[in-house]
Amino acid sequence: MRLPNWKFKNTDTADRHDREDDARRLHEAAWPDMFANLQSAYAELTNAQFELERRTSEIAETRDLFQQVISSMTEALFLTDRSGRVIRANPAAASLLECPETSILGRPLTAVCGSDEIPATPWKLMEIAPTGRLTNLEVDVRTMDGSAIPVSFSLGLMHDKQNKITGVLAVARDMREHRSLINSLVAARTRFQELLEFAPDAIILANQEGRIVLVNSQTEKMFGYKRDELLGQGVEALMPEHLRGQQEDIAAIHHDSPLELDDYYYAQPTSVSEQFEFTLADRKGREFQAEVARRQIDTEDGILVMSLIRDITDRRHAEAARHAAETRYQELFDNANDIIYTCDLEGRFTSMNLMAEQVTGYERDEIQQISIGRIVAPEYLELVRKTISDRITGQANPAPYEIEVICKDGSRLPMEVNARLIYEDGRPVGIQGIGRDISERKREERARQRLNHQAALRADVGLALTDDEATLGGVLQKCADAIVDHLDAALTRIWMLNEKEQTLELQASAGMYTSLDVPEARVPVGKSRIGLIAEEKTPHLTNDVAADPREENRDWAEREGMVSFAGYPMMVGDRVVGVLAAFARHKLEADSLNALASISDTITQGVERRRVEEQRAAFLKREQEARRMAEEASRLKDDFLAMISHELRAPLTAILGWAQMLRAGALDRASAERALLTIERNAKSQAHLVGDLLDASRITTGKLSLEIRPVELMSVVEAAVDAVRPSVEAKNLRMQIVLEPWVGPFNGDTERLKQVVWNLLSNAIKFTPQGGLIEVRLERLENKALLIVSDTGQGIDPEFLPTIFDRFSQVDSTSKRRQGGLGLGLAIVKHIVELHGGAIYAYSRGEGQGSDFMVTLPLAVQSGEDESSTLWPVRPEGDETRSGTLRGVRVLVVDDEHDTREVLSVMLARYGAEVRAAGSAAEAMEIFSQWQPDVLVSDIGMPDEDGYALIQQIRALPQEDGADVPAIALTAFASAQDKERALSAGFQRHLAKPVEPVALAKNVARILGRSDDGITL
């Protein structure tokens, strides 16, 4: 629309009205044009508004379409500003990063994606790609949970209308599926390569020109070429030289075998495959038969031919060998020594070898027209049918079985058959069997069975004859039972000869009759068949009992079916001792008769041997009893010598030790007095032992005599009681004495009678514990004096009472015994009492019940003069000196004798040692655990636990508790065997009692590794 172009001029006021009038006129004249222009302008404005609205709608539609396209994109889209912050993102971006879109906007793209490799700013993008565009940038972005995702970015610069750079547009593609496909392709390629390399056949790939492009390792092994040598070569290189370039041969090969190596096969369509055999050659020129399978395959590089080649030389050889084996099998089948046949599952024969014709008498054509039922004996048909059924169902192992077949001439033949199923396509269709004629084997088996039975018979008879505990009748019965069992006899009997009455007496009967109370139980020699055998001393044999003229009861034999009889005389030299007879219901073979004759001789020898052995056993019993008595005497002698050694050496230890210390002059008055008392007591003890030994010797030689004179028995008893009173008081025993004032006149040896009473009292004191009671009674019983010594001590085992007065007899003679002694006292007492015409008795209710000894002496006995002598050892005298080289050494002394412990302690203490003493192994172990000594000095013979038990307990302790303490065995057991046993038990040294102080101290020093130069008296 155009507006009127009005122009105004600046005039004077006078002219103003003119101008206004002119203007009004002009204005009025212009209204129509103005209206027309307004209408035109309005129309143009309306059109412009409509166009604007249309364009705005198009822009909105375009914007919505663009938004929908962005939202529907599977690729993630990020729009950044110039600083790299995300100002826009689509849902795919939020889905890729697994976060809401709001958490993406306003943040740097590198932070959102967790990767600094993304060029999110324009200048960084232009630095990497000067063109401003970058594609296929692969990076790993991080989701909100931290997982990595492979992404391919495409980035480009964004411009505004003035072509100014405003930011970067980044499009991200999820590459996880793409990478999975790539990995799958790589894995498939790897598997293909592995299959190619590890295939058992040679594999060759050739192109359409026949050039080799790929081979596997088996191809190298088969042909001897390196892989590089084969690649690019024509496949003709694998053919023998005489076949290369010969067109007629090639043509023949082409027609006969698809391995034509020209362009014909390589020009054929794909998916053509074939298999054939062909002759190939390796690098060395060796020709071999190969089986080739080849197929065309379509690849990116074009059509290739893949050939699989297998060397079939060994297979050809195997086929040739199989053909030869089949030929040999057919020859063996026809010429085998056994019957070989085949039949269907219904039992109809389908084939048979030549041996079957010879054995059965049937021709092959005849056999193939009959079934098994006509050849197999009827009683074996069920076995054959069941065996075939079990073979089919698999219920039985294919073990051989035995049958009988009926030949064409009607004869029977035993056969062993071994059959198996014939399978076709996994199901049984027939049976193949091998039958062997076992007639000879059956005969051998029967003979072998007879031999086995005969061997078993001999074994059972031999076993019965060696049964020493069975009676003669029992042994013969076992022999008769064995004959019935192993020779299948119907009746077997054995008679033994009574030489005085010349009668055969039945001792055994087995089989039909087992009773011995029969009319044939006693048969006179020379009467009936059995008596005639004994009289004639010859066997009687028959296999026809019914026709035997000596058979007395033919009706019985026929009724019982008796066929054979065998009777044998049982001979020892020319003397008959019995008869063996047997009946059988079958014919007895020669070997059975020989066995029966041999058994008869064996039984005879066994019976005679039994009689000789009984005589020998009686003699042996007497000889063994004599040997036992000799061995017992020898044992008692050895025990006696050992006891003598112990009983003599033990007191000597105290005597010698105290004596040498007295000679040294270093004891105070009290110790010197105690030493003298100890020496005196032990000297008396030894004197008593020596006296007992002398008395025992006199008793043995019969030289013990009495000096008879009138004796007052009460004074004798009182004197003996006074002698033992110190010992009674020392053990705190109670003594009750009941003496009649006047028993009666008696003549005897006073000292010997004192010895009797003293021994009885000493025994009572020895075996009575502290606080016990000893009772002594002397009274008159008719014309005898009665002396009774009772105690409440340990008592006597009733089994030991009968031997209590024997020499060297002791209840406990081991090294652990509680009491000493030689075992001579009671023997001497018994002998003295008997010399006086009296008797002595011992009684005890058992262990722990005390004991009673009763002596009876006849009164009015003549008496004689009295002489006595006593042996007293001379006390050694002299000066002693001592040394202190054991100063600081701790020594544990163990001995059950108080005097020995005391003297040993004083001995060692004088040389500076610190000594502790124990009276038993238990006490020693208690001291040992509290006060570990440097040296152990122990006795061997002690009650309860001896020295061996003590050293074993110590050696079993831990090392830190003193298990290796040096130990000395100081014992009266001084033999070489005792020394060896002590050293084996764990002692380092063995010293015999008595021991001198210097010797003991030097041994203690030496065992500790110290010098003994300064140890002197």
MARMI-486485 format. One record per residue (C-alpha): x negated, z negated, y negated. Coordinates in steps of 0.1 Angstrom, whole numbers, padded with zeros to 4 digits, always signed. Layout:
// MARMI-486485
XZY
...
This chain:
// MARMI-486485
+0000+0000+0000
-0013+0009-0034
-0005-0011-0065
-0001+0005-0100
-0032+0005-0119
-0023-0012-0152
-0048-0012-0180
-0044-0035-0211
-0062-0032-0244
-0069-0060-0269
-0049-0049-0300
-0036-0067-0328
-0005-0087-0329
+0012-0059-0348
+0007-0036-0322
+0016-0063-0296
+0053-0056-0297
+0048-0020-0293
+0027-0026-0264
+0052-0049-0249
+0079-0024-0253
+0059+0003-0239
+0050-0020-0210
+0086-0030-0203
+0095+0006-0203
+0067+0015-0180
+0076-0014-0158
+0111-0005-0155
+0101+0030-0147
+0077+0018-0120
+0101-0004-0100
+0112+0023-0076
+0077+0032-0068
+0067-0005-0064
+0096-0011-0040
+0087+0019-0020
+0051+0007-0019
+0062-0028-0008
+0082-0014+0020
+0053+0006+0031
+0030-0024+0029
+0054-0046+0048
+0056-0021+0075
+0019-0019+0078
+0016-0057+0078
+0042-0059+0106
+0023-0033+0126
-0010-0052+0121
+0006-0085+0132
+0020-0069+0163
-0014-0053+0171
-0031-0087+0166
-0006-0104+0189
-0011-0077+0215
-0049-0080+0213
-0047-0118+0214
-0026-0116+0246
-0051-0091+0261
-0080-0114+0252
-0061-0144+0268
-0054-0124+0299
-0090-0113+0301
-0102-0148+0296
-0079-0161+0324
-0090-0133+0346
-0126-0141+0338
-0120-0177+0345
-0103-0169+0378
-0131-0147+0388
-0156-0174+0380
-0136-0200+0398
-0131-0179+0429
-0168-0170+0432
-0185-0183+0463
-0218-0184+0444
-0225-0213+0422
-0226-0204+0385
-0244-0224+0359
-0245-0215+0321
-0271-0233+0300
-0278-0235+0263
-0311-0228+0247
-0323-0263+0257
-0315-0258+0294
-0284-0281+0295
-0254-0269+0315
-0225-0260+0293
-0204-0244+0319
-0202-0245+0357
-0177-0232+0383
-0162-0251+0412
-0186-0235+0436
-0214-0252+0418
-0197-0286+0421
-0191-0278+0458
-0227-0268+0464
-0240-0300+0448
-0212-0321+0463
-0203-0337+0430
-0175-0333+0403
-0179-0307+0376
-0179-0333+0349
-0211-0348+0363
-0228-0314+0359
-0219-0305+0323
-0242-0317+0296
-0272-0324+0319
-0303-0303+0323
-0300-0278+0351
-0333-0289+0366
-0320-0325+0368
-0287-0314+0382
-0304-0294+0410
-0333-0318+0415
-0359-0291+0411
-0384-0283+0384
-0389-0248+0398
-0357-0235+0381
-0364-0217+0347
-0333-0232+0330
-0345-0224+0294
-0348-0189+0279
-0385-0192+0271
-0394-0205+0306
-0374-0177+0321
-0391-0151+0299
-0425-0167+0308
-0418-0160+0345
-0399-0127+0340
-0406-0110+0307
-0376-0087+0313
-0353-0117+0311
-0340-0112+0346
-0351-0130+0378
-0336-0125+0412
-0340-0141+0446
-0357-0172+0435
-0356-0195+0465
-0358-0232+0459
-0344-0264+0476
-0318-0282+0455
-0308-0318+0460
-0272-0329+0463
-0259-0361+0449
-0266-0379+0483
-0302-0366+0483
-0299-0339+0510
-0319-0307+0504
-0301-0273+0505
-0320-0239+0504
-0306-0218+0475
-0314-0183+0462
-0311-0182+0424
-0305-0151+0402
-0311-0158+0365
-0306-0138+0333
-0306-0143+0295
-0273-0147+0276
-0268-0130+0240
-0242-0133+0213
-0227-0105+0192
-0257-0104+0170
-0278-0100+0201
-0293-0135+0197
-0303-0154+0229
-0279-0182+0234
-0289-0195+0269
-0295-0187+0306
-0269-0177+0332
-0279-0189+0367
-0261-0178+0399
-0270-0198+0431
-0264-0186+0466
-0263-0211+0496
-0290-0198+0520
-0283-0223+0549
-0263-0198+0570
-0288-0171+0561
-0317-0192+0572
-0298-0202+0604
-0294-0165+0612
-0331-0159+0605
-0341-0188+0627
-0318-0175+0655
-0334-0140+0652
-0368-0156+0653
-0359-0177+0683
-0344-0146+0700
-0375-0126+0693
-0396-0155+0706
-0375-0158+0738
-0377-0120+0742
-0415-0122+0738
-0417-0151+0763
-0395-0132+0788
-0416-0101+0783
-0449-0120+0788
-0438-0142+0817
-0418-0116+0836
-0431-0111+0872
-0430-0073+0868
-0449-0050+0845
-0429-0040+0815
-0437-0008+0794
-0419+0005+0763
-0426+0041+0754
-0412+0062+0725
-0396+0096+0728
-0430+0113+0729
-0439+0093+0760
-0464+0072+0741
-0467+0035+0751
-0458+0012+0723
-0455-0022+0741
-0467-0037+0773
-0467-0072+0787
-0495-0093+0803
-0483-0084+0839
-0490-0047+0830
-0526-0056+0822
-0529-0075+0855
-0513-0047+0876
-0532-0017+0861
-0564-0034+0850
-0562-0021+0814
-0565-0041+0783
-0534-0040+0761
-0552-0022+0733
-0563+0004+0757
-0527+0012+0768
-0510+0012+0734
-0507+0048+0721
-0516+0063+0754
-0492+0086+0773
-0475+0072+0804
-0493+0098+0824
-0523+0076+0823
-0507+0054+0849
-0503+0083+0874
-0529+0093+0900
-0552+0120+0887
-0542+0146+0913
-0506+0144+0901
-0514+0150+0864
-0509+0185+0850
-0495+0200+0882
-0462+0215+0872
-0449+0222+0906
-0456+0186+0916
-0441+0174+0884
-0410+0195+0890
-0407+0181+0925
-0412+0147+0912
-0386+0153+0885
-0360+0164+0910
-0368+0139+0937
-0376+0110+0914
-0366+0103+0878
-0402+0094+0869
-0408+0128+0852
-0431+0120+0824
-0422+0150+0801
-0397+0151+0773
-0367+0156+0795
-0359+0120+0801
-0367+0109+0766
-0343+0134+0752
-0314+0121+0772
-0286+0100+0756
-0290+0062+0755
-0277+0037+0781
-0290+0058+0809
-0307+0036+0836
-0321+0044+0870
-0343+0029+0898
-0367+0047+0921
-0400+0044+0939
-0431+0063+0928
-0469+0063+0934
-0490+0049+0906
-0527+0042+0901
-0546+0014+0884
-0577+0017+0863
-0600+0017+0893
-0581+0046+0909
-0563+0025+0935
-0530+0041+0943
-0500+0020+0952
-0463+0023+0957
-0442+0010+0929
-0405+0004+0924
-0396+0015+0888
-0364+0006+0869
-0361+0022+0835
-0335+0024+0808
-0332+0038+0773
-0327+0014+0744
-0318+0022+0708
-0339+0003+0683
-0346+0005+0645
-0376+0026+0654
-0356+0051+0674
-0349+0055+0711
-0374+0038+0734
-0376+0038+0772
-0382+0005+0788
-0397+0006+0824
-0399-0023+0848
-0426-0017+0874
-0430-0037+0906
-0459-0033+0931
-0441-0029+0965
-0473-0025+0986
-0468-0059+1002
-0431-0052+1008
-0439-0019+1025
-0464-0037+1047
-0438-0064+1054
-0412-0038+1063
-0437-0022+1086
-0445-0055+1101
-0408-0063+1105
-0402-0029+1122
-0431-0037+1145
-0417-0072+1151
-0382-0058+1159
-0399-0034+1184
-0418-0063+1199
-0386-0084+1199
-0367-0057+1218
-0396-0056+1243
-0396-0093+1246
-0358-0093+1249
-0359-0069+1278
-0390-0084+1295
-0384-0121+1289
-0386-0145+1319
-0355-0163+1307
-0319-0150+1305
-0311-0138+1269
-0275-0129+1261
-0251-0125+1233
-0213-0130+1233
-0185-0131+1209
-0166-0163+1199
-0141-0156+1227
-0168-0158+1253
-0170-0121+1261
-0206-0109+1267
-0219-0082+1244
-0255-0079+1256
-0278-0091+1284
-0314-0086+1292
-0330-0074+1324
-0337-0109+1336
-0300-0116+1335
-0294-0087+1359
-0320-0100+1383
-0308-0136+1383
-0271-0131+1384
-0270-0098+1404
-0246-0082+1378
-0254-0049+1361
-0254-0048+1323
-0223-0027+1323
-0206-0051+1346
-0215-0082+1326
-0202-0067+1294
-0168-0064+1310
-0165-0100+1320
-0165-0134+1302
-0184-0167+1304
-0156-0182+1324
-0164-0160+1354
-0201-0169+1355
-0201-0206+1345
-0191-0231+1373
-0156-0245+1367
-0168-0281+1362
-0190-0270+1333
-0165-0247+1315
-0152-0276+1294
-0187-0285+1283
-0194-0249+1273
-0162-0245+1254
-0168-0278+1236
-0204-0269+1228
-0193-0235+1213
-0165-0253+1193
-0190-0279+1180
-0214-0252+1170
-0187-0234+1150
-0175-0266+1132
-0210-0279+1127
-0202-0312+1145
-0232-0312+1168
-0269-0303+1166
-0279-0272+1185
-0295-0292+1214
-0300-0276+1249
-0275-0284+1276
-0275-0279+1313
-0249-0261+1334
-0246-0242+1367
-0238-0205+1369
-0222-0186+1398
-0242-0155+1408
-0226-0123+1421
-0233-0133+1456
-0215-0167+1451
-0247-0189+1450
-0251-0215+1423
-0281-0217+1400
-0289-0246+1376
-0296-0234+1341
-0307-0249+1308
-0289-0232+1279
-0299-0232+1243
-0274-0214+1221
-0270-0207+1184
-0244-0190+1162
-0248-0154+1149
-0236-0151+1113
-0225-0121+1093
-0216-0125+1056
-0218-0162+1060
-0193-0166+1088
-0200-0170+1125
-0192-0139+1146
-0209-0146+1179
-0233-0166+1200
-0269-0159+1211
-0281-0179+1240
-0312-0184+1262
-0307-0195+1298
-0336-0208+1319
-0336-0213+1357
-0344-0250+1362
-0341-0251+1400
-0377-0260+1403
-0375-0285+1375
-0345-0302+1391
-0364-0306+1423
-0394-0320+1403
-0370-0343+1384
-0355-0357+1416
-0390-0362+1430
-0401-0378+1397
-0371-0400+1396
-0379-0412+1431
-0415-0418+1420
-0403-0437+1389
-0380-0458+1410
-0408-0465+1434
-0431-0474+1405
-0404-0497+1391
-0399-0512+1425
-0436-0520+1428
-0435-0534+1393
-0405-0557+1399
-0419-0568+1433
-0452-0575+1417
-0436-0594+1389
-0415-0615+1414
-0446-0623+1435
-0464-0636+1404
-0436-0660+1395
-0454-0692+1403
-0424-0714+1393
-0400-0697+1417
-0396-0709+1453
-0406-0686+1482
-0369-0679+1490
-0363-0670+1453
-0393-0647+1452
-0382-0629+1484
-0346-0626+1471
-0359-0609+1439
-0379-0584+1461
-0348-0576+1482
-0328-0571+1450
-0354-0547+1437
-0353-0526+1469
-0316-0523+1466
-0317-0513+1429
-0346-0488+1430
-0343-0472+1465
-0305-0471+1464
-0303-0491+1496
-0270-0504+1508
-0284-0536+1524
-0319-0551+1524
-0329-0583+1543
-0362-0602+1547
-0369-0626+1576
-0399-0650+1578
-0414-0661+1611
-0412-0697+1621
-0444-0698+1643
-0435-0731+1660
-0401-0719+1672
-0410-0682+1673
-0378-0675+1654
-0372-0651+1625
-0354-0670+1597
-0334-0650+1571
-0348-0658+1536
-0332-0630+1515
-0302-0607+1516
-0293-0582+1489
-0268-0553+1485
-0235-0555+1506
-0241-0590+1518
-0259-0618+1498
-0250-0648+1520
-0277-0662+1542
-0252-0680+1564
-0247-0651+1588
-0251-0647+1626
-0284-0628+1620
-0298-0658+1600
-0320-0668+1630
-0333-0641+1653
-0356-0649+1682
-0387-0628+1685
-0381-0600+1711
-0343-0602+1707
-0322-0575+1690
-0336-0547+1668
-0352-0571+1643
-0368-0593+1670
-0382-0562+1688
-0398-0550+1655
-0416-0584+1653
-0426-0584+1689
-0438-0547+1690
-0454-0550+1656
-0444-0514+1648
-0419-0500+1623
-0385-0486+1634
-0372-0457+1613
-0341-0435+1617
-0320-0411+1595
-0291-0411+1621
-0280-0447+1625
-0249-0437+1645
-0271-0421+1672
-0297-0449+1672
-0298-0466+1706
-0310-0498+1691
-0280-0500+1668
-0258-0528+1681
-0228-0523+1658
-0221-0485+1656
-0185-0490+1645
-0197-0509+1614
-0223-0483+1606
-0198-0455+1608
-0172-0474+1588
-0197-0482+1560
-0212-0447+1561
-0247-0459+1570
-0271-0430+1575
-0306-0444+1575
-0324-0475+1587
-0360-0487+1581
-0375-0518+1595
-0411-0529+1590
-0431-0558+1605
-0448-0579+1578
-0484-0582+1591
-0514-0603+1581
-0542-0589+1601
-0528-0589+1637
-0504-0618+1629
-0467-0612+1622
-0453-0633+1594
-0419-0616+1590
-0397-0585+1591
-0382-0564+1562
-0352-0541+1570
-0331-0518+1548
-0299-0497+1554
-0290-0467+1532
-0260-0444+1530
-0282-0414+1523
-0311-0398+1540
-0344-0415+1532
-0371-0391+1521
-0406-0394+1534
-0419-0407+1501
-0392-0433+1500
-0402-0445+1535
-0438-0446+1524
-0428-0466+1494
-0408-0490+1515
-0438-0495+1539
-0461-0501+1509
-0436-0526+1495
-0435-0544+1528
-0473-0547+1528
-0472-0559+1492
-0447-0586+1499
-0467-0597+1529
-0498-0599+1508
-0479-0617+1481
-0466-0643+1504
-0500-0648+1519
-0516-0650+1485
-0490-0675+1474
-0499-0697+1504
-0536-0694+1496
-0529-0700+1459
-0509-0732+1467
-0539-0745+1486
-0562-0734+1458
-0539-0750+1432
-0540-0783+1450
-0578-0781+1452
-0580-0771+1416
-0557-0799+1405
-0581-0824+1422
-0611-0807+1407
-0595-0807+1372
-0587-0843+1375
-0623-0851+1384
-0634-0829+1355
-0610-0847+1332
-0623-0880+1342
-0659-0868+1337
-0651-0854+1303
-0633-0886+1294
-0663-0905+1305
-0685-0882+1285
-0662-0885+1255
-0662-0923+1258
-0700-0923+1260
-0702-0902+1228
-0677-0924+1210
-0696-0954+1222
-0729-0941+1209
-0713-0933+1176
-0697-0967+1174
-0730-0984+1183
-0747-0964+1155
-0721-0974+1131
-0718-1011+1141
-0755-1016+1141
-0764-0997+1109
-0736-1012+1087
-0749-1048+1090
-0785-1036+1086
-0777-1021+1052
-0768-1055+1038
-0797-1072+1057
-0823-1048+1046
-0811-1045+1010
-0809-1082+1004
-0841-1089+1022
-0861-1064+1001
-0846-1078+0969
-0855-1113+0980
-0890-1102+0986
-0891-1088+0950
-0884-1124+0938
-0862-1113+0910
-0829-1129+0922
-0816-1160+0906
-0808-1190+0927
-0771-1182+0932
-0778-1146+0941
-0806-1156+0964
-0782-1181+0982
-0756-1154+0985
-0782-1130+0999
-0793-1154+1025
-0757-1161+1036
-0751-1124+1038
-0782-1118+1059
-0774-1147+1082
-0738-1135+1087
-0748-1099+1094
-0776-1110+1116
-0752-1130+1137
-0729-1101+1139
-0757-1079+1152
-0767-1105+1176
-0732-1106+1189
-0731-1068+1192
-0764-1068+1211
-0752-1095+1233
-0720-1075+1241
-0742-1045+1249
-0764-1066+1272
-0734-1081+1289
-0718-1047+1294
-0751-1035+1309
-0752-1065+1332
-0716-1060+1342
-0723-1024+1350
-0753-1032+1371
-0737-1063+1386
-0763-1086+1372
-0740-1108+1350
-0742-1143+1366
-0727-1176+1357
-0742-1211+1355
-0715-1232+1370
-0711-1268+1361
-0682-1292+1351
-0666-1281+1319
-0642-1297+1296
-0619-1268+1286
-0605-1285+1255
-0639-1289+1240
-0648-1253+1248
-0616-1241+1230
-0623-1265+1200
-0659-1252+1197
-0647-1216+1196
-0621-1225+1170
-0647-1242+1149
-0669-1211+1151
-0643-1188+1138
-0627-1212+1112
-0647-1197+1082
-0634-1163+1090
-0598-1177+1093
-0602-1194+1059
-0617-1163+1044
-0586-1142+1053
-0563-1170+1044
-0548-1172+1079
-0528-1200+1093
-0539-1214+1127
-0518-1235+1150
-0536-1252+1179
-0518-1270+1208
-0543-1285+1234
-0534-1307+1262
-0560-1336+1263
-0567-1333+1300
-0559-1300+1317
-0579-1309+1348
-0613-1306+1364
-0629-1272+1360
-0662-1258+1370
-0676-1229+1351
-0701-1215+1326
-0695-1232+1293
-0711-1205+1271
-0693-1177+1288
-0661-1195+1285
-0668-1200+1248
-0675-1163+1246
-0641-1156+1261
-0623-1178+1236
-0644-1166+1207
-0637-1129+1215
-0600-1135+1218
-0599-1154+1185
-0621-1128+1168
-0597-1100+1179
-0568-1120+1166
-0585-1126+1133
-0596-1090+1130
-0561-1075+1135
-0540-1101+1117
-0534-1095+1080
-0538-1121+1053
-0513-1149+1055
-0506-1143+1092
-0504-1169+1120
-0527-1174+1150
-0517-1198+1177
-0539-1212+1204
-0524-1231+1234
-0542-1247+1263
-0521-1263+1290
-0519-1267+1328
-0497-1246+1350
-0496-1260+1385
-0532-1257+1397
-0543-1234+1370
-0554-1238+1334
-0534-1215+1310
-0550-1204+1277
-0527-1184+1253
-0540-1168+1221
-0511-1153+1200
-0511-1136+1166
-0487-1120+1142
-0510-1090+1136
-0506-1052+1140
-0498-1054+1177
-0506-1030+1205
-0491-0996+1213
-0473-1000+1247
-0490-0968+1258
-0524-0983+1252
-0518-1016+1270
-0528-1004+1305
-0563-0994+1292
-0568-1022+1267
-0594-1040+1290
-0613-1008+1297
-0648-1005+1284
-0652-0986+1251
-0614-0985+1248
-0601-0986+1213
-0567-0976+1198
-0584-0959+1168
-0619-0945+1174
-0619-0922+1144
-0640-0925+1112
-0608-0938+1095
-0603-0968+1116
-0597-1001+1098
-0616-1024+1122
-0651-1022+1136
-0663-1030+1171
-0676-1013+1202
-0646-1017+1224
-0665-1040+1248
-0652-1074+1239
-0620-1074+1260
-0638-1057+1289
-0664-1084+1289
-0637-1111+1286
-0618-1097+1316
-0650-1095+1337
-0660-1131+1328
-0625-1144+1335
-0625-1126+1369
-0660-1140+1377
-0644-1174+1372
-0616-1165+1396
-0590-1161+1369
-0569-1134+1354
-0561-1121+1319
-0530-1105+1306
-0521-1087+1274
-0486-1083+1259
-0472-1068+1227
-0437-1057+1217
-0453-1027+1198
-0471-1019+1166
-0466-1045+1139
-0451-1070+1164
-0482-1090+1171
-0499-1096+1204
-0504-1122+1231
-0533-1127+1254
-0529-1151+1284
-0559-1163+1305
-0554-1182+1338
-0583-1201+1353
-0582-1220+1387
-0590-1256+1383
-0617-1276+1403
-0644-1251+1400
-0680-1259+1407
-0703-1258+1377
-0740-1252+1372
-0767-1256+1346
-0763-1240+1312
-0789-1218+1297
-0784-1197+1266
-0805-1177+1244
-0798-1161+1210
-0815-1131+1194
-0822-1135+1158
-0839-1109+1137
-0869-1120+1117
-0863-1120+1080
-0887-1096+1063
-0909-1111+1036
-0930-1098+1008
-0932-1091+0971
-0912-1065+0955
-0915-1047+0921
-0889-1026+0905
-0887-0999+0879
-0861-0990+0854
-0861-0952+0856
-0823-0951+0863
-0815-0967+0830
-0783-0953+0816
-0771-0937+0849
-0736-0945+0859
-0732-0948+0897
-0699-0953+0916
-0705-0970+0950
-0677-0967+0976
-0677-0987+1009
-0651-1006+1027
-0676-1034+1036
-0679-1060+1008
-0715-1069+1017
-0726-1033+1017
-0709-1027+0983
-0725-1058+0968
-0761-1051+0980
-0759-1014+0970
-0747-1024+0936
-0775-1049+0932
-0801-1024+0945
-0791-0997+0919
-0786-1022+0891
-0821-1035+0895
-0834-1000+0886
-0813-0999+0854
-0782-0981+0867
-0747-0991+0856
-0728-0996+0888
-0691-0999+0897
-0679-1004+0933
-0647-0995+0952
-0635-1006+0986
-0614-0976+0994
-0610-0939+0986
-0578-0946+0966
-0596-0973+0945
-0626-0949+0940
-0603-0921+0927
-0587-0946+0902
-0621-0956+0889
-0633-0920+0889
-0605-0908+0867
-0611-0937+0841
-0649-0939+0843
-0665-0906+0852
-0698-0915+0870
-0730-0895+0870
-0735-0900+0907
-0712-0909+0937
-0726-0929+0966
-0699-0931+0993
-0696-0944+1029
-0679-0920+1055
-0662-0944+1079
-0634-0961+1059
-0597-0969+1067
-0568-0948+1056
-0589-0921+1039
-0626-0916+1049
-0654-0903+1028
-0647-0867+1037
-0612-0870+1022
-0626-0886+0991
-0651-0859+0984
-0625-0832+0990
-0602-0848+0964
-0631-0849+0939
-0641-0813+0945
-0605-0802+0940
-0604-0817+0904
-0609-0794+0874
-0644-0789+0862
-0640-0809+0831
-0628-0839+0852
-0660-0842+0872
-0654-0819+0901
-0692-0811+0904
-0704-0847+0903
-0736-0852+0925
-0726-0871+0957
-0746-0889+0983
-0731-0898+1017
-0745-0932+1028
-0731-0938+1063
-0739-0953+1096
-0728-0920+1112
-0763-0907+1113
-0764-0878+1139
-0773-0842+1130
-0737-0832+1134
-0726-0860+1110
-0751-0848+1084
-0740-0812+1087
-0704-0821+1084
-0711-0843+1053
-0730-0815+1036
-0702-0790+1045
-0676-0814+1031
-0692-0814+0996
-0720-0840+0996
-0754-0830+0984
-0773-0856+1004
-0769-0876+1036
-0785-0910+1040
-0782-0931+1071
-0776-0969+1070
-0795-0991+1066
-0812-0977+1035
-0840-0993+1015
-0835-0998+0977
-0864-0976+0968
-0851-0947+0990
-0816-0950+0976
-0829-0952+0940
-0852-0922+0945
-0824-0901+0960
-0802-0910+0930
-0830-0899+0907
-0837-0867+0926
-0801-0856+0928
-0799-0860+0890
-0831-0839+0886
-0851-0869+0874
-0886-0878+0884
-0889-0906+0910
-0926-0915+0903
-0917-0947+0885
-0894-0960+0912
-0913-0987+0932
-0905-1020+0948
